[in-house]
């Protein structure tokens, strides 16, 4: 993996340099570069330009980070010294399997693996150098392809576990095209692509050493290693969690004991000592240096070497073509300048043929390595007559294409012709006029692509690549293409192969280049990132275009509109029943969705604005007009919210699976009916036989049998009734003409799901009502369809008043975040003492935990919000430990959950992670553990949900049918194991939640920050670390400058008689840099006092300045884009494309394929994955 962290100025830079140099001197040569005694090595084109090669000397790294020439001490940066921002630390970490093999292997293999790691890090750094850096100029920032960097290779983690990784400190200096040195910006969007490319190169290098590789999610692993060994070298945090699970509870004392039991001593260990310890650990799992050598395969190595040779051939062929083009240009100029009587001699064939022959010889050699039989072609003398020369050129070219290239298929030829791709090569003839002939498009080496690229199941096929990219984004840039290819190419292509294959994908017919519409041109000019090329796929463009067009047609259909008097009557009845009046904006929104719109209505509602109350009243109006009202949402928790106000709802995934669920329910009903008929027949036959019985003992026996048969009839009748009821419930969810389907939290619904919903409603003649807020958390899947439909239809209702938060200050802060005025929001919280910044993460965690514990309100009324599940797990464990020590949690026992062992006690907060109709719980729902009982079946947990419902379930695998049957017979609701502690949850899980107090650990972008700042009624507390603020600087985007920033810039410019940033150059970044240089406002760190800081204490002012990076990240918006935000660069035959798409759909004609497609499509959302369909079938089949 690749991690990136900024290296700050002053003490941060000197501390980083001291650490790297001290590690070298302490660990010695054994930990670096296969035994060579290095202090780090220079890297980057700027290093070469400065004459820096080989090893770093003591003190050179610090001089580099401070902006000086590392050798001469000359100032290269304009502010060289302690105040110079140092740069970035790029860390390339090998997969655990590679590190494990490296730790145990013999000296030669270990050195070879270190060289492989070095090659992969160099390739990835080169990739970033070519793409990820720009000059930090105020006007016209330019690409920088020469940076100054170093490489330090390490082999251990902080816990002294084997972890092969390379630190690459990159200085904040780059070389412009004019040869001057400048400060640079790093585009972190290239991080994922570079990390995947690093892993691809490392996988290729490991294959050359004979190790077989296999896919491991987005990474790879070496085949043949036991999982237990890899898990044994886990992080210390994992060790502590395991120890706690073994102890059976998570008390503070137990945590301390576990920490001491797993903590290593502070003394340094030599590499020989560590390797001896690693070897002993590996031996326990049957892994030794000898077994590592046995994993190496000569066939794997030969194949990898041959593949590398083919890549070299491709490069040689490209060089030959380039030389031929240069030769043609020179010959053309010479032909025009030469007198006609002087016939120029043959020149072209000499250059082109020589390069191709050299490439051909490499292919023969590579083929011989693997035993391939390749017939050599003997080229003619390049000075032969031109007719023979022409044949010679063609013969060699065709041989190369046959043996090393994959020929173009028809689609690529067509698109090349349609787009007029400038791929020409000089004709091998002499002529006084310029003559060129069309060239073959460069192909990809056959051996480099193991499999048929026309097979969509091949992860490297164009279909698979584009499907992976558009899983989460409708519109994308080159970063995502490289990332997806590099991930799919692990174990197949190296860095050169990845570059070549991306070049090929860029001319695929499926890929559509986009441009911004003219009305957004001025806005784009102020945002450097927005001027870059964007792309989509034909499939995504067709889908979103059709969705927008369908929405417009639905908007014009008024067949489901309710008369105004009927709506007024429904509102009056609702208000009389509830005892309160709707707010004016709620009344307007209600009228909009019921009476003023056609078959599509949209409501955009802010957090806490009363959307649910409005929908409850609207449902009364629809029902009064004779319409059924159904609901759906992406998450089960949202459907539960609608169910509370009387709208029968199900998840979108369950609705998509509805035909299969109904078919299964109908089959179960029919089976139950058959079983009942059989039992009735048995009973009737027994009754007939009883009538003819004469002997007393026979009569007694027959009466008992008849009673048992009657009981079976009753049971069968009950089973049929249940099956019929289940079928009727499912069939009732089918849309009919005149129905209303309400989709809650529509801002989180992607384009594919939204298109499906619109199509279903249009086909049934139903009305679709979308309620959501695109300013909150974005769709997980591709496309911001909710925002797109607002623009397509041109009208929507809006609820803006925040009715959830009691404090006016809180409402103002939340509104400031929505508006992008992050600095105002941060200051608002800071003035009220709700923001805390700690030096280290441990200090911040401790402060948050103590703050939560000291808050005397009920645990169910306070909630911790985090960005990641790992943070939530850590905070949950710590909170639980303190509560157990204080006696608030008792009877703690280890339970087997879907994620592993988890200590849970009575009084703990619990988070449900999976929908379950049997239990009546939804993914994301919270509750408190009332009881834990140990029964013959296992542990039975009773939870009181925050909705006030008591749920009692057996902890176990819900797929275990025998266990589920036993649980039901014991009177339990069911079997369940997908739960976690619920003191802290991720922000995504919290959407829709309301508590009195929230505790926010780390801040996200504008959309995440809005959710984080609106979950509470009374107060929100924010916790940051210095490292968080530095990372936010890397992650912050280049959005538009906010109104407050522009106002501040204009005021300062006028007061100090300075030139502000020109209008056409204004972006968040450029204005921020101007403010950094000229002011001391809340968003910068300049040199002059800012009147906006008046009223704050000195401590508050300093803290506000430290939060500038959090402010920048919070102001950056990352709303999902759609193809509707762009225009096509070139038109294409839409009718033919739609026909082709329809033909593909016709190929999917069997039920199993349809079911798999539906399940696959919905696997994108962790809220519904493997839950909704299973729940619907459980309702039908009686399973759990």
PyMOL commands that set and color helices and strands:
alter all, ss='L'
color gray80, all
select helices_A, chain A and resi 11-27+29-31+33-35+45-49+60-65+96-104+107-131+188-208+227-232+236-247+252-262+271-284+289-295+298-337+348-370+386-404+410-418+446-448+462-469+478-488+495-505+518-525+528-531+538-555+564-578+584-596+611-624+636-643+652-656+658-692+696-732+746-748+751-764+785-793+808-818+822-831+841-854+859-861+869-885+961-969+987-990+1006-1012+1026-1035+1043-1056+1063-1065+1068-1078+1091-1093+1098-1106+1108-1115+1123-1125+1134-1146+1151-1162+1172-1181
alter helices_A, ss='H'
color red, helices_A
select strands_A, chain A and resi 2-7+41-43+87-93+133-135+143-144+147-156+162-175+181-182+184-186+213-216+219-222+424-426+436-438+511-516+534-537+600-605+629-633+648-651+740-743+767-772+797-799+835-838+862-866+890-897+900-906+909-912+926-934+939-945+950-955+975-976+979-981+984-986+995-1001+1016-1025+1126-1128
alter strands_A, ss='S'
color yellow, strands_A
deselect
rebuild
show_as cartoon
